[in-house]
Amino acid sequence: MIKACVIGWPISHSRSPIIHGYWLQKHGIEGAYTREPVEPERLAAFLGSLVQNGYAGCNVTLPHKETTFGLVKPADEATRLLGAVNTVYVRDGAILGTNTDGEGFINSLKAGAPELEIKGSRAIVLGAGGAALAIVNALLTNGAAEIVVINRSAGKSSALCERFGARVTSADWSLRSELLDDCDLLVNTTSLGMKGQPELDIDLHRLDSKAVVTDIVYTPLRTALLNDAARRGNRVVEGLGMLLHQAVRGFELWFGTRPSVTTELHDLVARDIDPEYGK
């Protein structure tokens, strides 16, 4: 039986077992996917014993993504650039790490807003953490012409921009509402708007009605930002899509079958997040 898991500290909140369990059943694969709580001081030992413990690999979530990068072999140049790993897999006895956040974001965006032309677009990215780094890289790879990174800590956004060159610039947090003119895509990668966190305070009146607004937060399923944008007539893409799409490549690496993100899967996870969903 093929085994994989998700590791983090804490990890009880993870919906990954629902996603991978659904795919295992759907494809008739004899496998298992579990949550494994791993304290930071146990991370190196856990990863070092993956093969011994019978794992084909694991997903990695907070707070281990950056530390894992230093403990495994980066599988590709994009992962080297990001310096963070969310998917670990074993090949020929070697423990490799990759990052699927960027492709998860892009594939979710393409599914939720197929009319958006990323090539040549101008994007505003709120936040400058690991998710923002992966998303900026993915947007550039897909041909975005200009990306403005706006973060509450100016130093962090400037450091992110230095990695990517002239197409990526930073701006002061106080200008987040004023810079929405000519914006094709607005992305929130901060925790603002997440359940238990303060709301994101932003005025969308300068945003063109054709712009797409997306939020990587998925608890709640639709944040206040997305509700405000939808009321204005903007196309919105919820954060749950990124969670589902980033899981695809890991499943393929471990279990040998490339799964699909379906409405049935979306609704299954959505009901776990919000029992009132669909009622």
Summary of the structure (lengths in Angstrom):
residues: 279
radius of gyration: 18.7
end to end distance: 37.3
largest distance: 56.4
contacts: 934
relative contact order: 0.14
helix: 38%
strand: 21%
